[in-house]
């Protein structure tokens, strides 16, 4: 493996403000404004538009040289004023970029000043809610940006519910907060589960409509849908919060527990059999209601599907990469299927990732020892792939270069997916998601081997890039 | 503050940037070339982006982004710029600055990253792009690059592209400044004023400036010049290598296609090496013809002029049946153009004219006053001209101007789709060539596929109301009957033979206002004027 210490080659993460947009865009009637230079907003809009195939409007305070030298106060205020004027949003998420952070703008103070000047109060019904979140690009990744934004949203709304002395009015609702951005199809699937089981729930953020909007008679300025604001404000009154994801810290769930005594539970993102099982089991525990027959049947159907394909998948070596919790859940599923996730990697720096992955491997297949990588770029992944020799790649579309060079299939999942359609409709959660994903993986393997019986024998072909010599030698 | 005066509902400060071409009004009072308005959701990117898109197609260079990960992450392999050899440019390199680098400065990390990458890749050149925070924390890129350059004995060139230091155009300039450092003095006396070579024995040399070989465009253009006996030293920067760029000053002439990004470099080469330049476009029959003829005229060789005419005759005859077929299907449709650069916008106006289509909206991200003047001369009265447009303006304009098709980039695509309007990508993402003769065929076919897909009929009926379905069926029947009663030629696809027959019947050229085809290519007989189908 090539050892690099200084240069990042082909990044496997996006930056913090991008994550914040993924969160803010799941809130009803919300606009996002990046405090920084114009390019940040354009690039991230392009990235998201490409993935979701939807118009994605993100404003920018368009800092120029003057703003960078003298501070971005006036630009930010002007940006806010213009966004209100044009989009008439109920919420504006203001995420900082590295520029605004480095020049040291005190964004919360500027917002306070702006609200005073414009006579905007804190009333949820009457006023525009402005949520600042600090997301410099040089800190962590889009995953942390997403988590931070959710935390900021919950804090803003939870603190705005009125006077502190007021008694809590329990609402019998369940808060659901994933730590990783799910696909709109995933969110739709989960909402259906909660509708059937919990009756009343609050799902934050809800991108099921905002990032996958139906073609309507007209084009609304802000996509319809998203978590309703009164529901976010109601989150402190819920009977419990369920966090989806156990690798990254769920700041919003923690906050609700610590500040508002809403008990928080966390389960892995429900991808695969056992993760979906623990998801339903946890729901039964929290809600005290039985699992709907529909899902028990789906579970049976998933088992049936797993039996059908077990021979095609047994021992197939897979490399899985993407966001920490998502990869963790996918890995669990692959292990359940008898596959060998020889390489498990995340682009984000995540402290608990390796330990969590090792734990689940220990639990399902203790003889097996995967390479686990954390905070990597695609070049490192490429080197690791050369060593581990997987027969299939599972991850976002940026892995296509590696897959192509080695002539192995890539099953696209996660973000970004720029080179195929349907990213917004990829379903992985729940028993149904597991079945769909199982079929995709099996078919990709069958396609690659073009046989119904033999195990996969894909040998690495010409290996692009600099690891070439070692790779060719390795094959000989 | 919201009022409904003006062409579209927009912010007071945005109003000077939107205008309508009016009859008898020569001066177009359009504001442009300013920084984007805060909160207006400009479709523009930043200085870094401008520099990156221009330089990125240099295939064998290391393009190292000195900054936090985002800047490199979103621009990874961003252009569909093809390479005939090495593809180092498709790899994304970044110093991935972290908080500590911001606090203590990133110079050391940068210099180590350069050493590391040069050791691994052995590139002929390294471009180091500066980003916003590099400008703020004040890393001395110049000196780091200079030291690295001496150490490794290759050019390590700083690209001064701090995102906030202007807009995309400033990035173009930063890229050109970087290219300037790669271009070597030619072996001949560079101060001698270049005169057109009339001698038929010496092969004249040209550079193509401002073609980025998206989808392989350049590969359809170079052979045309080669057939005319001209050597193309380098195309900047599409499918170029550091070595080829270093020889650029040996050229007798520069052809500038993307004027927005490359005129600055062309002017510099004229001043420094006495190489004159001509503006050219390789999109659409009219502009390709013009480019070949202008070049032949410049060199003044009769043989070359003949060769140009021969190429044009053969190629136009070859592609015209398909152009005419599509033209029959799309003429009278209304197009909206929103481009990054003005040169592409201008050439598209002519392209649409060749298809009998009308341009109803035209805008750019980086146009300057002269560009908009030229645009205003080229469009019909009533066309809306807009600078640095935003999504809400574009959406309202598309509806108000009743556009049938929009040509733009990815961010605009979904605005059009949501409004039920056909879309054609003329940006980084396209995977088929649009330049040259076969490229124009690709373009018109895409226009046809975009406009003629039955999906738009379904989209027009977004809400399912049983009665509405009934009435739509009825009107559909009426339309069908009308078509059947009319000319047979208008009904969909035609047999090849019929098309050939039509070419000679149709007066294609006169309808394409100002098309510069030789009389023998003009079709003799004239049919009735294009009736608008809108």
Interface residues (C-beta under 8 A of the other chain):
Chain A: X2 X4 X5 X6 X7 X8 X9 X10 X11 X13 X14 X15 X17 X18 X33 X36 X37 X38 X39 X40 X41 X42 X43 X44 X45 X46 X47 X49 X50 X53 X54 X55 X56 X57 X58 X59 X60 X61 X62 X63 X64 X65 X67 X68 X75 X76 X78 X79 X80 X81 X82 X83 X85 X86 X87 X97 X98 X99 X102 X103 X136 X137 X138 X139 X141 X213 X215 X216 X217 X219 X221 X377 X379 X398 X401 X465 X466
Chain B: X1 X2 X10 X11 X35 X36 X37 X38 X39 X40 X41 X42 X43 X44 X45 X46 X47 X48 X49 X64 X67 X68 X69 X70 X71 X72 X73 X74 X75 X76 X90 X91 X92 X93 X94 X95 X96 X97 X98 X99 X101 X102 X109 X112 X113 X115 X116 X117 X120 X121 X132 X133 X135 X136 X137 X163 X164 X165 X166 X167 X391 X392 X395 X410 X411 X413 X414 X415 X417 X418 X419 X420 X459 X462 X463
